[in-house]
Amino acid sequence: MRPDHTAATQCLADAIPALKPTVRASDAATIRQALRARLVAAASWVSYQMERRRSRRALLEMTDDQLKDIGLSRGEAYSESTRRLWD
């Protein structure tokens, strides 16, 4: 037969106070500001990456003469257009 652990559990529960997460209004405002700053930074990064991708894809639409004017060959334009976002 198992001994009753209710008394021991109650004793421990009384000895250890429950930890309640307390968030002050100033802490919540700081958290919101930090979250907003990170969201703005992420949106800015995505916008920058999309612009880079558009520029790289635009190279494929250029004629050979236009590529020659900016100093690129057709192969270089192709390899630039297929680069990953973080490159």
Stockholm file with secondary structure:
# STOCKHOLM 1.0

chainA/1-87         MRPDHTAATQCLADAIPALKPTVRASDAATIRQALRARLVAAASWVSYQMERRRSRRALLEMTDDQLKDIGLSRGEAYSESTRRLWD
#=GR chainA/1-87 SS CCCCCHHHHHHHHHHSCCCCCCCCHHHHHHHHHHHHHHHHHHHHHHHHHHHHHHHHHHHHHSCHHHHHHTTCCHHHHHHHHTCCTTC
#=GC SS_cons        CCCCCHHHHHHHHHHSCCCCCCCCHHHHHHHHHHHHHHHHHHHHHHHHHHHHHHHHHHHHHSCHHHHHHTTCCHHHHHHHHTCCTTC
//
